[in-house]
Amino acid sequence: MHIKKGDTVVVLSGDDKGKKGKVAHVIMKKGTAVVDGVNMRKKHQRPRQENKKGQTIEIAMPIRASKLALADKK
């Protein structure tokens, strides 16, 4: 795969086209990568204890490596 953890990449296609981010980790078997700030989805969490409120958090989901390109080639 042409992308590895720690690289700065830019998204080539999709809803997040043009966004840049740093690769958090790579899933080699599926050919995907998780990029910080790209392909964010909302997840609803239940309250874990009594008298606590539930919350909505955003999680970066994997994106296909073919849709990513290195932002700066060194």
C-alpha positions, 0 to 999 in steps of 0.5 A: 500500500502506498500510504502508511501511518503518520502520512499527510494525505488528501482525499481525491473523491467523495463527500470529503474531497479536498480535505487533508488529514494525518493517517491514524492507522491502516487496515492492510487486509481491507485496503483502507485507512483511518484519517483524522478529520475525514469521513466522520460519523456520529455515534450515539452512546448510552449513559453508563451510570445512573444520573448521567446523560448519554452523548453523541460523539464523532468517530473517523471511519475508514476510507479506501486507500484508492481515494487518498493521495499523499499531500506532500511527497518528500 
